[in-house]
Amino acid sequence: MPLPRLHLFELEDLSWFPSIIRDLATDYLHFMEMRFQLHEPVVPLLMRALEESRANVVVDLCSGAGGPVVALSEALRTAGLPVQFKLTDKYPNLSAFSGLSANHPAISYAAESVNAAQVPPELTGFRAIFNAFHHFDPAAARAVLQSAIDARQPIGIFEIPERTLATMIPLLFTPLFVCIATPAIRPFRWSRLLWTYLIPLVPLTCWWDGIVSQWRAYTVDELLQLTAALNGYKWEAGSVPIGSTPGNLTYLLGIPLVS
């Protein structure tokens, strides 16, 4: 049974939160996603949704530091489905975005702030949110979905956070994980060492936000409830295991119905 959902605050969501700490924290999340190949369960789901919607561009909302986009782009290309990815965020990590874009021709980014519930009309394509949908309370989450419907754009939600003790307990050790991982995170920055080891704001931010992410996560049933009154789309929600970990990937796919 999932634990009760609590919509607590995450530090990275706060407008006044220092951008340097937010960027370093999202760098850590990107590193962990890549290191442990957490994107793998997404690939077949995303591929099927792209083929069904006939989309060749993925508009990645709430990108953080890029998350699994590089790995997904390469996996899709290897499978014979090359697509373009566009990174966006309300608080764009421009140093991460520009680095990914420079090294990967299939990845571009929006330098301006992009609200997932008010996506600019010129950003057309399959809207994807990887591990960030829990940031939205139910009203805001419906607004994100409604925004896609209003623009007649397909959308996919892919979430690793789960409201279970099995996924929460390991996160108690996040500060230790951040300290161990930091020397391997690239590009090297003296500021990363400063805010990790001397003044440990990055480990504490990742610890708090990581645990809160689990409390905020939506279940499959809750995702379907969000779509109950959203007509004109084919909605599918479910969960699939993440390799040999105790966790599952929860997903929601929305494809416009052909009239």
C-alpha positions as CSV (number, residue, x, y, z in Angstrom):
1,M,0.0,0.0,0.0
2,P,1.4,3.4,-0.9
3,L,1.9,6.0,1.9
4,P,-0.5,9.0,2.0
5,R,0.5,11.7,-0.4
6,L,2.0,14.9,1.2
7,H,2.6,17.9,-1.0
8,L,5.5,19.3,1.0
9,F,7.8,21.9,-0.5
10,E,11.0,21.2,-2.4
11,L,13.9,23.7,-2.1
12,E,14.6,23.6,-5.8
13,D,11.0,24.8,-6.5
14,L,11.5,28.0,-4.5
15,S,12.0,31.1,-6.6
16,W,14.5,32.6,-4.1
17,F,16.6,29.4,-3.9
18,P,20.2,30.1,-5.1
19,S,20.6,29.0,-8.7
20,I,24.1,27.7,-8.1
21,I,22.8,25.2,-5.5
22,R,19.9,24.2,-7.7
23,D,22.1,23.6,-10.7
24,L,24.6,21.6,-8.7
25,A,21.8,19.5,-7.2
26,T,20.3,18.8,-10.7
27,D,23.8,17.9,-11.9
28,Y,23.9,15.2,-9.2
29,L,20.5,13.8,-10.3
30,H,21.6,13.7,-13.9
31,F,24.8,11.9,-12.9
32,M,22.9,9.3,-10.9
33,E,20.4,8.7,-13.7
34,M,23.2,8.1,-16.2
35,R,25.3,6.1,-13.8
36,F,22.6,3.6,-13.0
37,Q,20.9,3.6,-16.4
38,L,17.5,4.6,-14.8
39,H,16.2,5.5,-18.2
40,E,16.0,2.0,-19.6
41,P,12.3,1.3,-18.7
42,V,11.3,4.5,-20.4
43,V,12.7,3.6,-23.8
44,P,10.0,1.1,-25.0
45,L,7.2,3.3,-23.6
46,L,8.5,6.4,-25.2
47,M,9.2,4.7,-28.5
48,R,5.6,3.3,-28.7
49,A,4.1,6.7,-27.8
50,L,6.3,8.5,-30.4
51,E,5.3,6.0,-33.1
52,E,1.6,6.2,-32.2
53,S,1.6,10.0,-32.1
54,R,3.9,10.3,-35.2
55,A,6.0,12.9,-33.3
56,N,9.7,13.4,-34.2
57,V,10.4,16.1,-31.6
58,V,10.4,15.6,-27.8
59,V,9.8,18.8,-25.8
60,D,11.4,17.9,-22.5
61,L,9.7,19.9,-19.8
62,C,11.2,20.4,-16.3
63,S,14.6,19.2,-17.7
64,G,16.8,20.0,-14.7
65,A,20.3,19.2,-15.9
66,G,19.1,17.1,-18.8
67,G,18.2,14.0,-16.9
68,P,18.0,10.9,-19.1
69,V,17.7,12.8,-22.4
70,V,21.2,11.9,-23.8
71,A,20.7,8.2,-23.0
72,L,17.2,8.2,-24.4
73,S,18.2,10.0,-27.6
74,E,21.0,7.4,-28.2
75,A,18.7,4.5,-27.4
76,L,16.0,5.7,-29.8
77,R,18.5,6.3,-32.5
78,T,20.0,2.8,-32.1
79,A,16.5,1.4,-32.3
80,G,16.0,3.2,-35.6
81,L,13.8,6.1,-34.3
82,P,16.0,9.3,-34.4
83,V,14.2,12.2,-32.8
84,Q,15.1,15.7,-31.7
85,F,15.0,16.7,-28.0
86,K,14.3,20.2,-26.8
87,L,15.3,20.9,-23.2
88,T,13.2,23.4,-21.2
89,D,12.8,24.3,-17.6
90,K,11.2,27.0,-15.4
91,Y,14.7,27.6,-14.0
92,P,16.9,26.5,-16.9
93,N,20.4,25.1,-16.0
94,L,22.0,26.8,-18.9
95,S,25.5,25.5,-18.3
96,A,24.2,21.9,-18.4
97,F,21.9,22.6,-21.4
98,S,24.6,24.3,-23.5
99,G,27.1,21.5,-22.7
100,L,24.6,18.8,-23.8
101,S,23.6,20.7,-26.9
102,A,27.2,21.3,-28.0
103,N,28.0,17.6,-27.7
104,H,24.8,16.1,-29.1
105,P,23.4,17.4,-32.4
106,A,20.0,15.9,-31.6
107,I,19.6,18.0,-28.5
108,S,18.7,21.7,-28.3
109,Y,17.3,23.9,-25.6
110,A,15.2,26.9,-24.7
111,A,17.2,29.5,-22.8
112,E,14.2,31.3,-21.5
113,S,12.0,30.1,-18.6
114,V,9.3,27.7,-19.7
115,N,6.3,26.9,-17.5
116,A,5.0,23.4,-18.1
117,A,1.4,24.6,-17.7
118,Q,1.9,27.4,-20.2
119,V,4.2,26.1,-22.9
120,P,4.8,28.6,-25.7
121,P,2.9,27.6,-28.9
122,E,6.1,27.4,-31.0
123,L,7.3,24.5,-28.9
124,T,5.4,21.7,-30.7
125,G,6.1,18.0,-30.3
126,F,5.7,15.2,-27.8
127,R,5.8,16.8,-24.3
128,A,7.7,14.7,-21.8
129,I,8.3,15.1,-18.1
130,F,10.9,12.9,-16.6
131,N,10.9,12.6,-12.8
132,A,9.4,16.0,-12.2
133,F,5.6,15.6,-12.4
134,H,5.5,15.2,-8.6
135,H,6.4,18.8,-8.3
136,F,2.9,19.8,-9.3
137,D,-0.1,19.6,-6.9
138,P,-3.2,18.0,-8.4
139,A,-4.6,21.3,-9.7
140,A,-1.3,22.3,-11.3
141,A,-0.8,18.7,-12.6
142,R,-4.2,18.9,-14.4
143,A,-3.2,22.3,-15.8
144,V,0.0,20.7,-17.3
145,L,-2.1,18.0,-18.9
146,Q,-4.8,20.5,-20.0
147,S,-2.1,22.7,-21.6
148,A,-1.1,19.7,-23.8
149,I,-4.7,19.1,-24.7
150,D,-5.3,22.7,-25.6
151,A,-2.4,22.6,-28.0
152,R,-3.3,19.1,-29.3
153,Q,0.2,17.8,-28.4
154,P,0.9,14.3,-27.1
155,I,2.3,14.0,-23.6
156,G,4.2,11.5,-21.5
157,I,4.9,11.4,-17.7
158,F,7.6,9.2,-16.4
159,E,8.3,9.0,-12.7
160,I,10.8,7.1,-10.6
161,P,9.7,8.5,-7.2
162,E,7.3,6.2,-5.3
163,R,5.5,6.6,-2.0
164,T,6.9,3.4,-0.5
165,L,9.3,2.8,2.4
166,A,11.4,0.6,0.1
167,T,12.3,3.6,-2.0
168,M,12.4,6.2,0.8
169,I,14.7,4.5,3.3
170,P,17.8,4.4,1.0
171,L,17.3,8.2,0.4
172,L,18.1,8.8,4.1
173,F,21.8,8.2,3.0
174,T,21.6,10.7,0.2
175,P,24.2,13.1,1.7
176,L,26.7,10.3,1.8
177,F,25.9,9.3,-1.8
178,V,26.4,12.9,-3.0
179,C,29.8,13.2,-1.3
180,I,30.9,9.9,-2.9
181,A,29.6,10.8,-6.4
182,T,30.8,14.4,-6.5
183,P,34.5,13.8,-7.6
184,A,33.1,11.9,-10.7
185,I,30.6,14.6,-11.8
186,R,31.6,16.5,-14.8
187,P,32.4,19.2,-15.7
188,F,34.7,19.8,-12.7
189,R,33.9,22.9,-10.7
190,W,35.5,24.3,-7.6
191,S,32.1,25.5,-6.6
192,R,30.9,21.9,-6.5
193,L,33.5,21.0,-4.0
194,L,32.8,24.2,-1.9
195,W,29.0,23.6,-1.7
196,T,29.4,19.9,-1.2
197,Y,32.2,19.4,1.3
198,L,33.0,22.8,3.0
199,I,29.4,24.1,3.1
200,P,27.2,21.0,2.5
201,L,24.2,22.7,1.0
202,V,24.1,20.5,-2.1
203,P,24.0,17.2,-0.1
204,L,21.3,18.6,2.2
205,T,19.3,19.9,-0.7
206,C,19.4,16.6,-2.4
207,W,18.5,14.8,0.8
208,W,15.5,17.0,1.6
209,D,14.2,17.2,-2.0
210,G,14.8,13.5,-2.6
211,I,12.6,12.4,0.3
212,V,10.0,15.0,-0.4
213,S,9.8,13.8,-4.0
214,Q,8.8,10.4,-2.8
215,W,6.0,11.8,-0.6
216,R,4.7,13.8,-3.5
217,A,4.7,11.0,-6.1
218,Y,1.5,10.0,-7.7
219,T,0.2,6.4,-8.0
220,V,-1.1,4.9,-11.2
221,D,-4.7,5.3,-9.9
222,E,-4.1,9.0,-9.0
223,L,-2.7,9.7,-12.4
224,L,-5.8,8.2,-14.0
225,Q,-8.0,10.3,-11.7
226,L,-6.2,13.4,-13.0
227,T,-7.3,12.5,-16.5
228,A,-10.9,11.6,-15.6
229,A,-12.5,14.7,-17.1
230,L,-9.9,15.3,-19.9
231,N,-11.6,14.2,-23.0
232,G,-10.3,13.8,-26.6
233,Y,-7.2,11.8,-25.6
234,K,-6.3,8.2,-25.2
235,W,-4.9,7.9,-21.7
236,E,-2.8,5.0,-20.4
237,A,-1.1,4.7,-17.0
238,G,0.9,1.9,-15.4
239,S,4.1,0.9,-13.7
240,V,7.1,-1.2,-14.8
241,P,10.0,-2.5,-12.7
242,I,13.3,-0.6,-12.8
243,G,15.9,-3.4,-13.4
244,S,16.9,-5.1,-10.2
245,T,16.1,-2.2,-7.9
246,P,13.1,-2.3,-5.5
247,G,11.5,0.6,-7.4
248,N,9.1,1.0,-10.3
249,L,8.7,3.5,-13.0
250,T,5.2,5.0,-13.0
251,Y,4.0,6.5,-16.3
252,L,1.1,8.3,-18.0
253,L,0.7,8.5,-21.7
254,G,-1.7,10.9,-23.5
255,I,-2.2,10.7,-27.2
256,P,-4.8,12.9,-29.1
257,L,-7.7,10.9,-30.6
258,V,-8.1,11.3,-34.3
259,S,-11.4,13.0,-35.0
